[in-house]
Amino acid sequence: MEYTLSLTFINATGDKASLSIAGVKPDITKAEVNALMDTIITKDIFENKGVSLASKYSAQLSQRQTTKFDL
C-alpha cells in the first residue's frame, strides 16, 4: 500500500494551503507530523499565493491499495 500525508496550513493572509507528501511510512506519529509542520513553517520554504505559511490547520494520512490483474 502507498501512504500519502496531506498537510493543510493557513497562510499569512488567512487562506488555506495544502501540501501532499507521497511515500510516507505507515506508522508516522502525531508528534512527527507536528514537528514536520512546525519545521515547514519555521524554515519558510514554501509560499502560497505569494505569502508565507503561518499556522497549522490539519493533517491526514491516506492509504491507497492498487490491485493489478494479469490478463
PyMOL commands that set and color helices and strands:
alter all, ss='L'
color gray80, all
select helices_A, chain A and resi 30-43
alter helices_A, ss='H'
color red, helices_A
select strands_A, chain A and resi 2-11+16-22+47-48+51-64
alter strands_A, ss='S'
color yellow, strands_A
deselect
rebuild
show_as cartoon
